[in-house]
């Protein structure tokens, strides 16, 4: 039997399960974004302190290579975990659309799915923006030294 062929006798319980799964994945997504933001804040602090140090040239290897590469790698490693949660949320929301959600949701199921996807844009972009920021910081830091 495929997913489409499965019929649930307890529709309300199944919808509640789907909603709980979505809630759980949102929680995971929030935790993943929170720790990424906290870690990146520490990396930016380390970068700023070492870059602004009186002994800036002695710390060149640290602020020019170690911090940006470590921070960019952390953001890149967070991507699959964040995208996996977003994918799971999308799957569960598609399951919800199989039910008559238009009667439950004020603006309809498809509009709700669109708005929900739009709200996940933040989680999607955060790690990408950090990777871009570290690449830019790495290049700009080199230019300001010359």
DSSP file (Angstrom, degrees, kcal/mol; ACC not computed):
  #  RESIDUE AA STRUCTURE BP1 BP2  ACC     N-H-->O    O-->H-N    N-H-->O    O-->H-N    TCO  KAPPA ALPHA  PHI   PSI    X-CA   Y-CA   Z-CA
    1    1 A X              0   0    0      0, 0.0     2,-0.1     0, 0.0     5,-0.0   0.000 360.0 360.0 360.0 135.2    0.0    0.0    0.0
    2    2 A X     >  -     0   0    0      1,-0.1     4,-1.0     0, 0.0     3,-0.4  -0.381 360.0 -98.0 -88.2 173.8    1.2    3.5   -0.9
    3    3 A X  T >4 S+     0   0    0      1,-0.2     3,-0.6     2,-0.2    -1,-0.1   0.892 124.7  52.6 -58.2 -39.8    0.8    6.5    1.3
    4    4 A X  T 34 S+     0   0    0      1,-0.2    -1,-0.2     3,-0.0     0, 0.0   0.810 106.7  53.2 -68.7 -28.8   -2.2    7.6   -0.8
    5    5 A X  T 34 S+     0   0    0     -3,-0.4     2,-0.4     2,-0.1    -1,-0.2   0.676  84.4 101.3 -81.1 -17.1   -3.9    4.2   -0.4
    6    6 A X    <<  -     0   0    0     -4,-1.0     2,-0.5    -3,-0.6    -3,-0.0  -0.534  56.0-165.4 -72.6 125.7   -3.7    4.3    3.4
    7    7 A X        -     0   0    0     -2,-0.4     2,-0.5     0, 0.0     3,-0.1  -0.938   7.9-146.2-112.7 134.7   -7.0    5.2    4.9
    8    8 A X        -     0   0    0     -2,-0.5     3,-0.4     1,-0.1     6,-0.0  -0.873   8.8-161.0-105.7 127.5   -7.2    6.2    8.5
    9    9 A X  S    S+     0   0    0     -2,-0.5     2,-0.8     1,-0.3     3,-0.2   0.805  91.4  53.0 -72.1 -29.1  -10.2    5.4   10.6
   10   10 A X     >  +     0   0    0      1,-0.2     4,-2.2    -3,-0.1    -1,-0.3  -0.636  65.9 167.1-110.2  74.1   -9.3    7.9   13.2
   11   11 A X  H  > S+     0   0    0     -2,-0.8     4,-2.7    -3,-0.4     5,-0.2   0.883  74.8  52.3 -57.8 -44.7   -8.9   11.0   11.0
   12   12 A X  H  > S+     0   0    0      1,-0.2     4,-2.3     2,-0.2    -1,-0.2   0.904 110.2  48.5 -61.5 -41.7   -8.9   13.5   14.0
   13   13 A X  H  > S+     0   0    0      2,-0.2     4,-2.3     1,-0.2    -1,-0.2   0.890 111.7  50.1 -65.4 -38.2   -6.1   11.5   15.8
   14   14 A X  H  X S+     0   0    0     -4,-2.2     4,-2.5     2,-0.2    -2,-0.2   0.916 110.3  49.1 -67.2 -42.3   -4.1   11.4   12.6
   15   15 A X  H  X S+     0   0    0     -4,-2.7     4,-2.5     1,-0.2    -2,-0.2   0.901 111.1  50.7 -62.9 -40.3   -4.4   15.1   12.0
   16   16 A X  H  X S+     0   0    0     -4,-2.3     4,-2.4    -5,-0.2    -2,-0.2   0.905 109.5  51.0 -62.9 -40.8   -3.4   15.7   15.7
   17   17 A X  H  X S+     0   0    0     -4,-2.3     4,-2.4     2,-0.2    -2,-0.2   0.926 110.2  48.8 -61.5 -44.9   -0.4   13.4   15.1
   18   18 A X  H  X S+     0   0    0     -4,-2.5     4,-2.4     1,-0.2    -2,-0.2   0.926 111.5  49.6 -61.2 -44.6    0.7   15.4   12.0
   19   19 A X  H  X S+     0   0    0     -4,-2.5     4,-2.4     1,-0.2    -1,-0.2   0.886 110.8  49.9 -63.2 -38.6    0.3   18.7   13.9
   20   20 A X  H  X S+     0   0    0     -4,-2.4     4,-2.6     2,-0.2    -1,-0.2   0.884 109.5  51.5 -66.3 -38.4    2.4   17.4   16.8
   21   21 A X  H  X S+     0   0    0     -4,-2.4     4,-2.5     2,-0.2    -2,-0.2   0.909 110.7  48.4 -64.1 -41.9    5.1   16.2   14.3
   22   22 A X  H  X S+     0   0    0     -4,-2.4     4,-2.4     2,-0.2    -2,-0.2   0.929 111.9  49.3 -62.5 -45.2    5.1   19.7   12.7
   23   23 A X  H  X S+     0   0    0     -4,-2.4     4,-2.1     2,-0.2    -2,-0.2   0.910 111.4  49.9 -59.7 -43.5    5.4   21.3   16.2
   24   24 A X  H  X S+     0   0    0     -4,-2.6     4,-2.3     1,-0.2    -2,-0.2   0.922 111.3  47.7 -62.2 -45.6    8.2   18.9   17.1
   25   25 A X  H  X S+     0   0    0     -4,-2.5     4,-2.6     1,-0.2    -1,-0.2   0.864 109.5  53.5 -66.7 -35.3   10.1   19.7   13.9
   26   26 A X  H  X S+     0   0    0     -4,-2.4     4,-2.7     2,-0.2    -1,-0.2   0.903 107.9  51.7 -62.9 -40.3    9.6   23.4   14.5
   27   27 A X  H  X S+     0   0    0     -4,-2.1     4,-2.3     2,-0.2    -2,-0.2   0.930 110.9  46.9 -61.4 -45.8   11.1   23.0   18.0
   28   28 A X  H  X S+     0   0    0     -4,-2.3     4,-2.7     2,-0.2    -2,-0.2   0.913 112.1  50.8 -61.0 -42.7   14.1   21.2   16.5
   29   29 A X  H  X S+     0   0    0     -4,-2.6     4,-2.5     1,-0.2     5,-0.2   0.921 110.1  49.5 -62.1 -44.3   14.5   23.9   13.9
   30   30 A X  H  X S+     0   0    0     -4,-2.7     4,-2.4     1,-0.2    -1,-0.2   0.901 111.8  48.4 -61.6 -41.9   14.3   26.6   16.5
   31   31 A X  H  X S+     0   0    0     -4,-2.3     4,-2.6     2,-0.2     5,-0.2   0.923 111.6  49.7 -64.9 -44.1   17.0   24.9   18.6
   32   32 A X  H  X S+     0   0    0     -4,-2.7     4,-1.8     1,-0.2    -2,-0.2   0.910 113.3  45.3 -63.3 -42.7   19.3   24.4   15.6
   33   33 A X  H  X S+     0   0    0     -4,-2.5     4,-2.7    -5,-0.2    -1,-0.2   0.905 111.9  53.7 -66.6 -40.6   19.0   28.1   14.6
   34   34 A X  H  X S+     0   0    0     -4,-2.4     4,-2.5    -5,-0.2    -2,-0.2   0.932 110.6  44.4 -61.2 -47.2   19.5   29.2   18.2
   35   35 A X  H  X S+     0   0    0     -4,-2.6     4,-2.5     1,-0.2    -1,-0.2   0.864 113.0  52.4 -69.7 -31.3   22.7   27.3   18.7
   36   36 A X  H  X S+     0   0    0     -4,-1.8     4,-2.7    -5,-0.2    -2,-0.2   0.934 110.8  47.0 -66.1 -44.6   24.0   28.4   15.3
   37   37 A X  H  X S+     0   0    0     -4,-2.7     4,-1.9     2,-0.2    -2,-0.2   0.911 113.9  48.2 -62.2 -42.0   23.3   32.1   16.2
   38   38 A X  H  X S+     0   0    0     -4,-2.5     4,-1.7     2,-0.2    -2,-0.2   0.926 113.4  46.6 -64.4 -45.1   24.9   31.7   19.6
   39   39 A X  H  X S+     0   0    0     -4,-2.5     4,-2.1     1,-0.2    -2,-0.2   0.915 111.7  50.7 -64.6 -42.8   28.0   30.0   18.1
   40   40 A X  H  X S+     0   0    0     -4,-2.7     4,-2.7     1,-0.2    -1,-0.2   0.856 105.6  56.9 -65.7 -33.4   28.3   32.6   15.3
   41   41 A X  H  X S+     0   0    0     -4,-1.9     4,-2.0    -5,-0.2    -1,-0.2   0.910 107.7  48.3 -62.2 -41.1   28.2   35.4   17.9
   42   42 A X  H  X S+     0   0    0     -4,-1.7     4,-2.7     2,-0.2    -2,-0.2   0.899 111.1  50.6 -65.3 -40.1   31.1   33.8   19.7
   43   43 A X  H  X S+     0   0    0     -4,-2.1     4,-2.6     2,-0.2    -2,-0.2   0.919 110.3  48.6 -64.1 -43.2   33.0   33.5   16.4
   44   44 A X  H  X S+     0   0    0     -4,-2.7     4,-2.7     2,-0.2    -1,-0.2   0.885 111.7  50.6 -64.8 -36.7   32.4   37.2   15.5
   45   45 A X  H  X S+     0   0    0     -4,-2.0     4,-2.6     2,-0.2     5,-0.3   0.937 111.4  47.1 -64.4 -46.9   33.5   38.2   19.0
   46   46 A X  H  X S+     0   0    0     -4,-2.7     4,-2.4     1,-0.2     5,-0.3   0.902 113.5  49.6 -60.6 -41.2   36.7   36.2   18.7
   47   47 A X  H  X S+     0   0    0     -4,-2.6     4,-2.7    -5,-0.2     5,-0.2   0.945 112.6  46.0 -62.7 -48.7   37.3   37.7   15.2
   48   48 A X  H  X S+     0   0    0     -4,-2.7     4,-2.1     2,-0.2    -2,-0.2   0.901 114.8  46.8 -64.3 -42.1   36.7   41.2   16.4
   49   49 A X  H  < S+     0   0    0     -4,-2.6     4,-0.4     2,-0.2    -1,-0.2   0.939 116.9  42.4 -66.8 -46.2   39.0   40.9   19.5
   50   50 A X  H >< S+     0   0    0     -4,-2.4     3,-0.6    -5,-0.3    -2,-0.2   0.879 116.2  48.9 -70.2 -35.4   41.8   39.2   17.6
   51   51 A X  H 3< S+     0   0    0     -4,-2.7    -1,-0.2    -5,-0.3    -2,-0.2   0.856 114.2  45.6 -69.9 -35.5   41.5   41.6   14.6
   52   52 A X  T 3< S+     0   0    0     -4,-2.1    -1,-0.2    -5,-0.2    -2,-0.2   0.424  88.5 121.4 -88.5   1.6   41.5   44.6   16.8
   53   53 A X  S X  S-     0   0    0     -3,-0.6     3,-1.0    -4,-0.4     4,-0.1  -0.270  72.2-125.7 -66.0 150.6   44.4   43.4   19.0
   54   54 A X  T 3  S+     0   0    0      1,-0.3     2,-0.3     2,-0.1     3,-0.3   0.845 115.5  53.2 -61.0 -34.0   47.5   45.5   19.3
   55   55 A X  T >> S+     0   0    0      1,-0.2     4,-1.4     2,-0.1     3,-0.6  -0.247  72.2 143.3 -95.3  45.1   49.4   42.4   18.2
   56   56 A X  T <4  +     0   0    0     -3,-1.0     3,-0.3    -2,-0.3    -1,-0.2   0.862  67.1  52.1 -55.3 -42.3   47.2   42.0   15.1
   57   57 A X  T >4 S+     0   0    0     -3,-0.3     3,-0.9     1,-0.2     4,-0.3   0.845 107.1  53.1 -67.8 -31.9   50.0   40.8   12.9
   58   58 A X  T <4 S+     0   0    0     -3,-0.6     3,-0.3     1,-0.2    -1,-0.2   0.803 112.5  45.2 -70.7 -27.6   50.9   38.0   15.4
   59   59 A X  T 3X S+     0   0    0     -4,-1.4     4,-2.6    -3,-0.3     5,-0.4   0.251  79.9 111.9 -97.2  11.4   47.3   36.9   15.4
   60   60 A X  H <> S+     0   0    0     -3,-0.9     4,-2.6     1,-0.3     5,-0.5   0.906  75.9  50.9 -52.5 -48.8   46.9   37.0   11.6
   61   61 A X  H  >>S+     0   0    0     -3,-0.3     5,-1.9    -4,-0.3     4,-1.5   0.878 113.7  46.6 -58.1 -38.8   46.7   33.2   11.3
   62   62 A X  I  4>S+     0   0    0     -3,-0.4     5,-2.5     3,-0.2     6,-0.3   0.971 120.5  32.9 -70.2 -55.4   43.9   33.1   13.9
   63   63 A X  I  <5S+     0   0    0     -4,-2.6     5,-0.3    -7,-0.2    -2,-0.2   0.764 124.5  44.3 -78.0 -22.6   41.7   36.0   12.8
   64   64 A X  I  <5S+     0   0    0     -4,-2.6    -1,-0.2    -5,-0.4    -3,-0.2   0.822 133.8   4.8 -89.7 -32.3   42.3   35.5    9.1
   65   65 A X  I  X5S+     0   0    0     -4,-1.5     4,-2.3    -5,-0.5     5,-0.4   0.785 123.5  49.4-117.6 -55.4   42.0   31.7    8.8
   66   66 A X  I  ><S+     0   0    0     -5,-1.9     4,-2.4     1,-0.2     5,-0.2   0.937 114.6  41.1 -61.4 -52.3   41.0   29.9   11.9
   67   67 A X  H  ><S+     0   0    0     -5,-2.5     4,-2.9     2,-0.2     5,-0.3   0.964 118.7  42.4 -66.5 -53.6   38.0   31.9   12.9
   68   68 A X  H  > S+     0   0    0     -5,-0.3     4,-2.7    -6,-0.3     5,-0.2   0.915 117.8  46.4 -61.8 -40.5   36.4   32.5    9.5
   69   69 A X  H  X S+     0   0    0     -4,-2.3     4,-2.3     2,-0.2    -1,-0.2   0.924 115.5  46.1 -67.5 -42.2   37.0   28.9    8.3
   70   70 A X  H  X S+     0   0    0     -4,-2.4     4,-2.2    -5,-0.4    -2,-0.2   0.928 116.1  45.1 -63.8 -45.2   35.7   27.4   11.6
   71   71 A X  H  X S+     0   0    0     -4,-2.9     4,-2.1    -5,-0.2    -2,-0.2   0.911 114.4  47.8 -67.7 -42.4   32.6   29.7   11.6
   72   72 A X  H  X S+     0   0    0     -4,-2.7     4,-2.3    -5,-0.3    -1,-0.2   0.888 111.7  51.1 -64.6 -38.6   31.9   29.1    7.9
   73   73 A X  H  X S+     0   0    0     -4,-2.3     4,-2.6    -5,-0.2    -2,-0.2   0.901 108.0  52.4 -64.6 -41.4   32.3   25.3    8.4
   74   74 A X  H  X S+     0   0    0     -4,-2.2     4,-1.5     1,-0.2    -2,-0.2   0.918 110.7  47.2 -62.0 -42.7   29.9   25.4   11.4
   75   75 A X  H  X S+     0   0    0     -4,-2.1     4,-1.0     1,-0.2    -1,-0.2   0.904 112.4  50.1 -64.6 -40.1   27.3   27.2    9.3
   76   76 A X  H  X S+     0   0    0     -4,-2.3     4,-0.6     1,-0.2     3,-0.3   0.878 109.6  50.8 -66.3 -36.6   27.8   24.8    6.4
   77   77 A X  H  X S+     0   0    0     -4,-2.6     4,-0.6     1,-0.2    -1,-0.2   0.781 106.3  56.0 -71.0 -25.9   27.4   21.8    8.8
   78   78 A X  H  X S+     0   0    0     -4,-1.5     4,-2.4    -5,-0.2     5,-0.3   0.763  89.8  78.8 -75.1 -24.7   24.2   23.2   10.2
   79   79 A X  H  X S+     0   0    0     -4,-1.0     4,-3.1    -3,-0.3     5,-0.3   0.912  91.4  46.8 -53.2 -52.9   22.6   23.4    6.7
   80   80 A X  H  X S+     0   0    0     -4,-0.6     4,-2.3     1,-0.2    -1,-0.2   0.895 113.5  49.2 -61.2 -38.1   21.7   19.7    6.3
   81   81 A X  H  X S+     0   0    0     -4,-0.6     4,-1.7     2,-0.2    -1,-0.2   0.908 115.1  43.9 -65.9 -41.3   20.1   19.6    9.8
   82   82 A X  H  X S+     0   0    0     -4,-2.4     4,-2.1     2,-0.2    -2,-0.2   0.925 115.4  47.4 -69.6 -45.1   18.1   22.7    9.2
   83   83 A X  H  X S+     0   0    0     -4,-3.1     4,-2.5    -5,-0.3    -2,-0.2   0.847 108.2  56.5 -66.2 -33.1   17.0   21.7    5.7
   84   84 A X  H  X S+     0   0    0     -4,-2.3     4,-2.4    -5,-0.3    -1,-0.2   0.923 108.6  46.5 -64.4 -43.5   16.1   18.2    7.0
   85   85 A X  H  X S+     0   0    0     -4,-1.7     4,-2.4     2,-0.2    -2,-0.2   0.913 113.0  49.6 -64.5 -41.6   13.7   19.7    9.5
   86   86 A X  H  X S+     0   0    0     -4,-2.1     4,-2.2     2,-0.2    -2,-0.2   0.896 110.8  50.0 -64.2 -39.3   12.2   22.0    6.9
   87   87 A X  H  X S+     0   0    0     -4,-2.5     4,-2.4     2,-0.2    -2,-0.2   0.917 110.6  49.3 -64.1 -43.8   11.7   19.1    4.5
   88   88 A X  H  X S+     0   0    0     -4,-2.4     4,-2.3     1,-0.2    -2,-0.2   0.899 110.1  51.2 -63.6 -40.8   10.0   17.1    7.2
   89   89 A X  H  X S+     0   0    0     -4,-2.4     4,-2.5     1,-0.2    -1,-0.2   0.919 109.6  50.9 -61.4 -43.4    7.7   20.0    8.0
   90   90 A X  H  X S+     0   0    0     -4,-2.2     4,-2.0     2,-0.2    -2,-0.2   0.902 109.3  50.2 -61.2 -42.2    6.9   20.3    4.3
   91   91 A X  H  X S+     0   0    0     -4,-2.4     4,-1.8     1,-0.2    -1,-0.2   0.923 112.2  47.1 -61.3 -44.6    6.0   16.6    4.1
   92   92 A X  H  X S+     0   0    0     -4,-2.3     4,-1.9     1,-0.2    -2,-0.2   0.879 110.0  52.2 -67.2 -37.3    3.7   16.8    7.1
   93   93 A X  H  X S+     0   0    0     -4,-2.5     4,-1.6     1,-0.2    -1,-0.2   0.866 106.9  53.8 -67.8 -34.0    2.0   19.9    5.8
   94   94 A X  H  X S+     0   0    0     -4,-2.0     4,-0.6     1,-0.2    -1,-0.2   0.882 106.6  52.4 -64.9 -37.2    1.4   18.1    2.5
   95   95 A X  H >< S+     0   0    0     -4,-1.8     3,-1.1     1,-0.2     4,-0.3   0.892 106.4  53.8 -63.1 -38.6   -0.3   15.3    4.5
   96   96 A X  H >< S+     0   0    0     -4,-1.9     3,-1.7     1,-0.2     5,-0.3   0.865  99.6  61.7 -63.1 -35.2   -2.5   17.9    6.2
   97   97 A X  H 3< S+     0   0    0     -4,-1.6    -1,-0.2     1,-0.3    -2,-0.2   0.693  88.7  71.0 -67.3 -16.7   -3.6   19.2    2.8
   98   98 A X  T << S+     0   0    0     -3,-1.1    -1,-0.3    -4,-0.6     2,-0.2   0.716  94.9  65.9 -70.2 -18.8   -5.1   15.8    2.1
   99   99 A X  S <  S-     0   0    0     -3,-1.7     2,-2.5    -4,-0.3     3,-0.2  -0.579 109.3 -91.9 -97.4 165.5   -7.7   16.6    4.6
  100  100 A X    >   +     0   0    0      1,-0.2     3,-1.0    -2,-0.2     4,-0.4  -0.450  60.3 155.9 -80.0  73.4  -10.3   19.3    4.2
  101  101 A X  G >>  +     0   0    0     -2,-2.5     4,-3.5    -5,-0.3     3,-0.9   0.680  57.5  79.3 -74.9 -17.8   -8.2   22.0    5.9
  102  102 A X  G 34 S+     0   0    0      1,-0.3    -1,-0.2    -3,-0.2     6,-0.2   0.816  92.7  52.2 -59.6 -28.2  -10.0   24.8    4.1
  103  103 A X  G <4 S+     0   0    0     -3,-1.0    -1,-0.3     1,-0.1    -2,-0.2   0.746 117.9  36.7 -77.5 -22.8  -12.9   24.3    6.6
  104  104 A X  T <4 S+     0   0    0     -3,-0.9     2,-0.4    -4,-0.4    -2,-0.2   0.860 106.7  66.6 -96.1 -44.4  -10.4   24.7    9.6
  105  105 A X  S >< S-     0   0    0     -4,-3.5     3,-0.9     1,-0.1     4,-0.1  -0.657  77.3-136.3 -86.6 134.0   -8.0   27.3    8.4
  106  106 A X  T 3  S+     0   0    0     -2,-0.4    -1,-0.1     1,-0.3     3,-0.1   0.838 102.2  30.4 -59.5 -37.1   -9.4   30.8    7.9
  107  107 A X  T 3  S-     0   0    0      1,-0.3     4,-0.3     2,-0.0    -1,-0.3   0.328 121.2 -96.4-106.9   7.8   -7.6   31.5    4.6
  108  108 A X    <>  -     0   0    0     -3,-0.9     4,-2.1    -7,-0.2    -1,-0.3   0.039  33.9 -83.3  95.7 155.7   -7.5   27.9    3.3
  109  109 A X  H  > S+     0   0    0      1,-0.2     4,-2.4     2,-0.2     5,-0.2   0.874 122.6  49.5 -65.2 -42.5   -4.9   25.1    3.2
  110  110 A X  H  > S+     0   0    0      2,-0.2     4,-2.3     1,-0.2    -1,-0.2   0.905 112.9  46.9 -68.5 -40.5   -2.9   26.2    0.2
  111  111 A X  H  > S+     0   0    0     -4,-0.3     4,-2.7     2,-0.2     5,-0.2   0.909 112.4  51.3 -65.2 -41.1   -2.6   29.8    1.4
  112  112 A X  H  X S+     0   0    0     -4,-2.1     4,-2.4     1,-0.2    -2,-0.2   0.904 109.8  49.6 -61.6 -41.7   -1.6   28.5    4.9
  113  113 A X  H  X S+     0   0    0     -4,-2.4     4,-2.4     2,-0.2    -2,-0.2   0.909 111.6  49.1 -64.4 -42.3    1.0   26.3    3.3
  114  114 A X  H  X S+     0   0    0     -4,-2.3     4,-2.2     2,-0.2    -2,-0.2   0.944 113.7  44.8 -61.9 -48.9    2.4   29.2    1.2
  115  115 A X  H  X S+     0   0    0     -4,-2.7     4,-2.0     1,-0.2    -2,-0.2   0.875 112.5  52.2 -64.9 -37.2    2.6   31.5    4.2
  116  116 A X  H  X S+     0   0    0     -4,-2.4     4,-1.1    -5,-0.2    -1,-0.2   0.906 109.3  49.6 -65.9 -41.5    4.1   28.8    6.4
  117  117 A X  H  < S+     0   0    0     -4,-2.4     3,-0.3     1,-0.2     4,-0.3   0.883 109.6  52.2 -62.6 -38.9    6.8   28.2    3.7
  118  118 A X  H >< S+     0   0    0     -4,-2.2     3,-1.3     1,-0.2     4,-0.3   0.876 105.4  54.8 -64.2 -37.7    7.5   31.9    3.6
  119  119 A X  H >< S+     0   0    0     -4,-2.0     3,-0.6     1,-0.3     4,-0.4   0.760 101.6  58.8 -69.1 -23.3    7.9   32.0    7.4
  120  120 A X  T 3X S+     0   0    0     -4,-1.1     4,-2.0    -3,-0.3    -1,-0.3   0.523  79.8  91.4 -80.4  -5.3   10.6   29.2    7.1
  121  121 A X  H <> S+     0   0    0     -3,-1.3     4,-2.4    -4,-0.3    -1,-0.2   0.863  80.3  57.5 -58.6 -37.2   12.6   31.5    4.8
  122  122 A X  H <> S+     0   0    0     -3,-0.6     4,-2.2    -4,-0.3    -1,-0.2   0.949 107.6  45.7 -57.8 -51.2   14.5   32.8    7.9
  123  123 A X  H  > S+     0   0    0     -4,-0.4     4,-0.6     1,-0.2    -1,-0.2   0.864 113.5  51.0 -62.5 -35.7   15.7   29.4    8.9
  124  124 A X  H  X S+     0   0    0     -4,-2.0     4,-0.6     1,-0.2    -1,-0.2   0.892 115.7  40.4 -66.7 -40.9   16.7   28.6    5.3
  125  125 A X  H  X S+     0   0    0     -4,-2.4     4,-3.1    -5,-0.2     5,-0.3   0.762  94.4  79.7 -84.9 -26.3   18.7   31.8    4.9
  126  126 A X  H  X S+     0   0    0     -4,-2.2     4,-2.1     1,-0.2     5,-0.2   0.921  98.3  39.9 -53.0 -56.1   20.5   32.1    8.3
  127  127 A X  H  X S+     0   0    0     -4,-0.6     4,-2.1     1,-0.2    -1,-0.2   0.891 116.5  51.5 -63.7 -35.7   23.3   29.5    7.6
  128  128 A X  H  X S+     0   0    0     -4,-0.6     4,-2.4     1,-0.2    -1,-0.2   0.918 109.4  49.8 -64.7 -42.8   23.7   30.7    4.0
  129  129 A X  H  X S+     0   0    0     -4,-3.1     4,-2.7     1,-0.2    -1,-0.2   0.868 109.5  51.8 -65.0 -36.1   24.0   34.4    5.1
  130  130 A X  H  X S+     0   0    0     -4,-2.1     4,-2.4    -5,-0.3    -1,-0.2   0.908 109.0  50.1 -66.9 -40.2   26.6   33.4    7.7
  131  131 A X  H  X S+     0   0    0     -4,-2.1     4,-1.9     2,-0.2    -2,-0.2   0.940 113.5  45.6 -61.4 -46.1   28.7   31.6    5.1
  132  132 A X  H  X S+     0   0    0     -4,-2.4     4,-2.7     1,-0.2    -2,-0.2   0.917 111.2  53.4 -62.0 -43.4   28.5   34.6    2.8
  133  133 A X  H  X S+     0   0    0     -4,-2.7     4,-3.1     1,-0.2     5,-0.2   0.905 109.1  48.2 -59.5 -42.9   29.4   36.9    5.8
  134  134 A X  H  X S+     0   0    0     -4,-2.4     4,-2.1     2,-0.2    -1,-0.2   0.859 111.3  49.8 -70.1 -33.7   32.5   34.9    6.6
  135  135 A X  H  X S+     0   0    0     -4,-1.9     4,-2.0    -5,-0.2    -2,-0.2   0.937 114.8  44.7 -66.0 -45.3   33.7   34.9    3.0
  136  136 A X  H  X S+     0   0    0     -4,-2.7     4,-3.1     2,-0.2     5,-0.3   0.930 113.3  49.8 -64.2 -46.2   33.2   38.6    2.8
  137  137 A X  H  X S+     0   0    0     -4,-3.1     4,-2.7     1,-0.2     5,-0.2   0.903 109.2  53.2 -60.4 -41.3   34.8   39.3    6.2
  138  138 A X  H  X S+     0   0    0     -4,-2.1     4,-1.1    -5,-0.2    -1,-0.2   0.909 114.4  40.5 -60.5 -42.8   37.8   37.2    5.1
  139  139 A X  H  X S+     0   0    0     -4,-2.0     4,-1.7     2,-0.2    -2,-0.2   0.901 116.8  48.1 -73.7 -41.0   38.3   39.2    1.9
  140  140 A X  H  X S+     0   0    0     -4,-3.1     4,-2.2     1,-0.2    -2,-0.2   0.881 107.5  55.7 -67.2 -37.9   37.6   42.6    3.5
  141  141 A X  H  X S+     0   0    0     -4,-2.7     4,-0.6    -5,-0.3    -1,-0.2   0.874 108.4  49.1 -62.3 -35.7   39.9   41.9    6.4
  142  142 A X  H >X S+     0   0    0     -4,-1.1     3,-0.6    -5,-0.2     4,-0.6   0.888 110.2  50.7 -69.9 -39.1   42.7   41.2    3.9
  143  143 A X  H >< S+     0   0    0     -4,-1.7     3,-0.8     1,-0.2    -2,-0.2   0.856 105.7  55.2 -68.2 -35.7   42.0   44.4    2.0
  144  144 A X  H 3< S+     0   0    0     -4,-2.2    -1,-0.2     1,-0.2    -2,-0.2   0.661 100.5  61.3 -74.6 -13.1   42.1   46.6    5.1
  145  145 A X  H <<        0   0    0     -3,-0.6    -1,-0.2    -4,-0.6    -2,-0.2   0.730 360.0 360.0 -81.5 -23.7   45.5   45.3    6.0
  146  146 A X    <<        0   0    0     -3,-0.8    -1,-0.2    -4,-0.6    -2,-0.2   0.477 360.0 360.0 -86.0 360.0   47.1   46.7    2.8
